[in-house]
Amino acid sequence: MCPLTQSRTREIINDFAREIRKKRLPTAKPSKAVINFRTDLKDGHERDICRVPIELLRYRKDNGRIASDVMDYEKNIGTLDEKDDQAQEQIAKFLLEKDPEKTNILKNSIQHAGQSEPVIITCDGFLINGNRRKLVMGKLHSELPQNDDFAYMKAVILPSPEEPGGEPTLLEIEKLENRYQLQRDGKAEYYGFDRALSIKRKIQMGLSLEDQLSDDPSFAGATQAAIQKAAKDYERDYLDPLKCVDMYLKQFRREGQYRMISTGMGDPDGRWQAFIDYSHTYSRCFNNPKKLVEIGIEEDEIGDIEEAAFDMIRLRAIPDMPKIHMIMRALPKYCATKEGKKEIRKIAEQVDPVLPATECIDEQGKALSPADIDRKWATKNQQAIIYHVKKARQSHEKKAEKETPLGLLEAALRKLNHEDMSIKSVLLDDLHKARGIISDIRSRVDDIEHEIYQSEKEFKKLKDKNQ
């Protein structure tokens, strides 16, 4: 992807622009708006709000909300040509699937109160801001064709090549989309995964992370030092997990298939949070030589542990275990015992990341969908993955029992109540010895109980003093 320069402009489709000039209605209420374009806000420069026929408005595929869907489609199916009607239908489908619940809420709001603020479009009708509003108004127009309110959209039209300042450059369009999509004004926010992809794409096109954050209202008036600190946080929470996603897709020979990760906020099986937690774990532990020594992991073992982690994420859920993202947080603990690390590494040794070609087709010889392949892979490998993860967890829990007083007490009680604790099984010659052990246990229990009593007493005193 070539970095943008200040001067590169997008191609204007003259037929589309001519149609908009011909059919737009110059009056709307309100009739003017100041948008966050160039120096308009600083100068208080007002631009006209027009009413544009909804069928002349088109989606842009470079829309941060659907970044994962577009990248996945273009990697695996083909290029989305925004001028093509079929491509427009596909982009609309992505928008609808991304967050159907919020889209429905927006639809009800617009049906009740109408379009409250104008969208922003290029002179040939491509939306910079307002894709979801165009989606729901298009649906309302289809359902209520007699209602003229949904046949037109209020829009601010960016200048054409002939107008003062000329058409916007590609970099200006990226900045404008960034400014509006970062606003916290009740619109659906980016799903985190798409936000990460959008941030990365903008960086590749020449809009640095610091520049992107400078446009975020959350950082209005922030110092340069605060912006730089926020940029490091965004790298940790968005860009580093995205690197893990790319490594994960490479492991399963699925490069670019981002819909394998998640389809959006409404996706109950989304894996994005698991990658955030694994990335934090990697940064905190697996990429920290001091921590590796502390938990007893060799550098040449990290590859197997990461491969196993990605297998767990692909499986999504392990019965009777925490959610998968919580397992990613606990992974260093599971590997902190010799037995636990051995069990985790066995996953990488035993699980093949790719199904044989013969298992990727149905009975008619037709290729299975990626989702069906995932299900088949999970069915084939879930028993091994679940077994080894649980064994690693048990190893950690046994170690934890030995390391905490409460765990030791609970372990002692479990042993005293064990089904094999039958005095009838004690040999006659050992009964005297058994009585001595019981006496020692009773004495130690009395000591512990006294210590606990004193601690409670001191705590109560401290609590009463502070009240």
Secondary structure as GFF3:
##gff-version 3
##sequence-region A 1 467
A	DSSP	alpha_helix	14	23	.	.	.	ID=ss1
A	DSSP	beta_strand	32	33	.	.	.	ID=ss2
A	DSSP	alpha_helix	40	43	.	.	.	ID=ss3
A	DSSP	beta_strand	47	53	.	.	.	ID=ss4
A	DSSP	three_ten_helix	54	56	.	.	.	ID=ss5
A	DSSP	three_ten_helix	64	66	.	.	.	ID=ss6
A	DSSP	alpha_helix	67	76	.	.	.	ID=ss7
A	DSSP	alpha_helix	85	98	.	.	.	ID=ss8
A	DSSP	alpha_helix	100	113	.	.	.	ID=ss9
A	DSSP	beta_strand	119	121	.	.	.	ID=ss10
A	DSSP	beta_strand	127	129	.	.	.	ID=ss11
A	DSSP	alpha_helix	131	143	.	.	.	ID=ss12
A	DSSP	three_ten_helix	148	150	.	.	.	ID=ss13
A	DSSP	beta_strand	152	157	.	.	.	ID=ss14
A	DSSP	alpha_helix	170	181	.	.	.	ID=ss15
A	DSSP	alpha_helix	192	204	.	.	.	ID=ss16
A	DSSP	alpha_helix	209	214	.	.	.	ID=ss17
A	DSSP	three_ten_helix	217	219	.	.	.	ID=ss18
A	DSSP	alpha_helix	224	234	.	.	.	ID=ss19
A	DSSP	pi_helix	235	239	.	.	.	ID=ss20
A	DSSP	alpha_helix	240	251	.	.	.	ID=ss21
A	DSSP	three_ten_helix	258	260	.	.	.	ID=ss22
A	DSSP	alpha_helix	272	281	.	.	.	ID=ss23
A	DSSP	pi_helix	282	286	.	.	.	ID=ss24
A	DSSP	alpha_helix	289	295	.	.	.	ID=ss25
A	DSSP	three_ten_helix	299	301	.	.	.	ID=ss26
A	DSSP	alpha_helix	302	315	.	.	.	ID=ss27
A	DSSP	alpha_helix	324	334	.	.	.	ID=ss28
A	DSSP	alpha_helix	338	350	.	.	.	ID=ss29
A	DSSP	three_ten_helix	357	359	.	.	.	ID=ss30
A	DSSP	alpha_helix	370	403	.	.	.	ID=ss31
A	DSSP	alpha_helix	405	416	.	.	.	ID=ss32
A	DSSP	three_ten_helix	423	425	.	.	.	ID=ss33
A	DSSP	three_ten_helix	428	430	.	.	.	ID=ss34
A	DSSP	alpha_helix	431	466	.	.	.	ID=ss35
###
